[in-house]
């Protein structure tokens, strides 16, 4: 039987003293009961440690660093320090639904051979001011990486800070190699490399409020993602989604493919290619057929992907989908 004590729970932190307090509160308020929380601080020079100590809670373990060694180093530190059956890496600036870990433990006990548990999210500038919906326990089980990855590519807002990994699979991931290939978007292939090793449990609700703010690295295009990294990620998605003969995952991929490559160019910092050259290169690299190219362009022209957004909106209205 799996309990919360079978999970290594980490919070990755760097200079977010003004946000981490709310994050820690949301973990201490989990309905699953008490558990140890390891804060892996990456050399903060603000008062993060003092904020953690102010809780005066024996379950909070601050593990610091003399200097900032980069995000990759902190991810690798999780791999080294994790000893329990499952591992989760929360971020220091988000807020977690009070029932999330309770539902995770329940799902791990109900389903066999689970490699990963995850959830949807709500992006907001002020998560601690928004009330969570009282979601009913309603996990979705995937035994096929193709179907799961295609749903994310279609637009489901998977939050990477809610992912619970089976630790033995997480430890097998070469994060340095993935980082060289994908840069700061290496979290996507990291997740799928773990997920493909077993069943996947998804909680569709907004179980994490993802904080949007100016100090996020994701908002800084000077650090990427760059053209070669984005192209590599599209190739990875195609390879993963096309890994079986089912038609629907491939359709999901093509619905949004041209929309992505046509719009993401504006995010690049000093691109090396013109937009037209970039689009042509991505299509060439992915070796799409003429039929696939026509289909994905038509989907983009007709905004077919918006149908999924409407579906999500309707499901959210009854408290079920993210």
N, C-alpha and C positions, 0 to 999 in steps of 0.2 A: 504493500500500500504506500502510495506517494503522499508525503506531507510537505508543508512549507519548509521544513528543516532539510529536505532533500534538494533545496535550491540555493545556489550561491547568488546573492542579490547585490549587485554593484551599482554605484552611482558615479559616473564619470564627471569630473569637475575641473573647471579652470576659471578663476576670477568671476564667479557668478554668485557672490555672497548675497546679493540683493534678490536673487531668484531661488537659490537652493533651499532656503528656509521653507518656502511653500512646497517644494518638491518633497522634502523630508517629512513635512506634516502629512502629505497625502499618503506616504508610505506607512507612517506610524498609525494612520487611521484605517488601514486595511482591515476588512472584516475577517480575514483568515487567522488573525491572532498575531502574536509577537514573533519577531524573527530578527536575525542579525543583518545589518546593512553595512556594507563596506564602501566607504567613500574613497575612490581612487583619485586623489587630487594631483593635478599635473603641474605642480609648482606655482600655485596661486600666490600672488603678492598682495592680495586684498585681505579682508578679515574672514575668509571662508572657514578657516579652522575654528575661529572664535564663535562663529555662528553655530557650527556643529557642536562644540562644547557647551553652548548655552542650553541645549536640550537636556543636558545632564542625564543622558540615557545610555545605559550599559550596552544596548544593542547597536549603537552607532560606533563604528570603528573607522577612524580617520587614518588613511594610509597616504602619506604625502610624498613629495619629491623635492629635491633641492632646486630644481629648475624645470622649466617647461621643455619636454622632450618630443612634443608633437602628438597629434591624435593617434597615429599608428602605434606609437610606443605604448599608449595607455590601453589600446585594444589588445595588444600583445601581452600586456601585464595581466589582463583578465584571463587570457588563455593559460598563463603560468600559474595564477593564483587559484583558479577554479578547481575544486576538488570534489564537489558534490555531483549528483546525477544530472542536474539541470542548472543552467546559467542564464541570467538576464542582466543586461547592461542598460540601466536607465540613464537619461540625461539630466543634468542639474537644473534645467530651466523649464521643465514640463510639469504637469500635474496629472496624477493617476486616479482613475475611477476607484472608489473605495472597495468595490467587489471584484476588481480585476484578478488579483492573485488567488482569491477564493475560487473563482471560476476556472482559473488555470489549473489549480490542483485537482479540482473535480474532473476536468476534462482528461488530465493525465491518468486518472484512475479509471475512467470509463473506456478509454481507447488504447489499443495496443500499438506498439511500434511507432510511437509519436516522435518525430525528429525535431518538431518545432511547433510552438504555439504563438499566435500573434493576434493583433486587433487593428481596427480602424482608428481614425483620429478626427479631432476637430482642431483646425488651425485658428488661433486667436492671439490678439495682442495682450489680452488680460485674462488668462485662464482661471486665476483664483477668484474672479468675479462671476464666473459662469457655473451654474449648478449642473451636475451630472444627471442624466436621465436614469431612472431606476429600471435598467434593462433586466429582462428575464434571462435566465440561463439558456442560451440558444447557440451552441457552437456549430460551425460548419466543418465537416471533415473532407479533406482531399487526400486521395491515395494516388494522385497523379500530379507530378510537378508541372506538366504542360498546362493543365487546366488552371492550376493555381497561378502560375506566372502570367498566363494570358489575361486573367481577371485583373491583375495588378497593372498590366500594360494597357488594358482597356480603360483604366482610370480609378480603380478602387484605391482609396487613400490609406494604404498600409503604412503604419508607423513603425519605423525600425527600432525605436526605443521601447517597444512593447514585446519584442521577440524573445521568447524563452527557448533556448537552444538545448538540445541534448549535449551534454558537455563533451563526451567522448568524440562526437562529430565535430564540434567547434574546435577542439584541439588539433584536429587533422588539417584545418584550413591554413594554407600558407598566405597569411595576410600581407606579408612583404611583397610577394609575387603579385597578388591581386592589386595592391596599392600602386605598384609600378605600371600596371596595365590600365587601371581604371581611375587612378587618382582618388579624389575625395568622394567619388561615387562608387567606391569599391564595396560599400555596405550592401548594395544590391546583389552582386554575385556571391558575396559572403553568405548571405541569407539563403540563396537558392542552392549553393553547394552543400549546405547543411540540410535544407528541406528535402532535397532529392533522395536522401538516404532513408526516408521513412514516410509515415503519414504526417499530414499537416492539419492543425486545428486553427481555424480562424474565427474570432469573435467579431461579427460585422459592425457592432456598435462603436460609438465614439468613446472608447475606453481610456483615451489619453487626450488631454488638451495640450496641443503642441504650441508652444509660445513662439510668436513671431517678434523679433526685435532686431535692432540695427547691428548688434555685435555678433550675429551668427556668421560662421564661415560660409554657410550655404548662400548667403547674400553677397559674398565677395567674389566676383567673377575673375579677379586677378589670380586667384588660387585654383581656377578651374571651375567646372570641367572644360577641358579643351577639346578641339575637334576629334583628335584621335581617340580620346577617352570615350566620348559620346558614341562614336562609330563602333568602338569595341563593345560598348554596352548594348547597342542595338543588335550587333551580331550575336552577342551572348543570349539576348532575349529570343532571337529567331531560332538559334540552335536549341534552346531549352523548350520553346513552345512547339517547335516542329519535331520534337523527339519521339512523337508517336503519330499514328495515322488518323487521329480524330480531326474532323473538319472544323468544329466550332472554335477551338483555341486558335487555329490559324486565321479564321475570320476575325476574331477579337484582335489579333495582332495587326492585321491589315486595316482594320477600321481606323486605328489611330496612327499608324506608321507615318503616312505622308504628312499628317497634321503636325506630328512631332518634329520631323526633319525640316519642315517648312517654317516652323515658328522658333525652334530652339537656337537658330543661328544668331539671333539678336543677343543672346546671353553670353556669347563668347567674348573674351578679352583679346583685342587685337588679333582677329582671326587671320589665319594664313591663306585661306581660300575665299574667293568670292562666294556669295550665297548659292548661285547657280552651280558653281563648281563643287561646292560642298554637297548639295543635294544629289548631284550626279555621282559623286564618289560613294556616298552612302548606299545608293541603289546598286551601284556596281559591286561594292564590297559584300553586300548581302545576297547577291546573285538571285534577284527576284525575276520571275518570269514576266513576259509581257502582259499576261492576263492579270497577274498579281499587281503589277504597276498600275494598270488601268483601274482595277478594282479599288486600290487604296486611294488613288487620286479622285475617283468618283465619290468615295466615302467622305473624303475631306471636303469636296465641293458641296455635297449635300448636307454636311455637318451631321453625319450619322452618329458620330460619337456623342452628340448631345442627347440622343435618346437614352443612353445609359445614365447621363446626368439627371434626366427627368425621372428615370426609374429610381435612382438613389434618393432623389428629393421626396418622392412619394413614399418610399420605404421609411425614410427618416420621420415622416409625418406620423407614423404609427410606432415610432421608437425602435425600429429594428435594424436599420442599415446606416452605415457611415456615409 
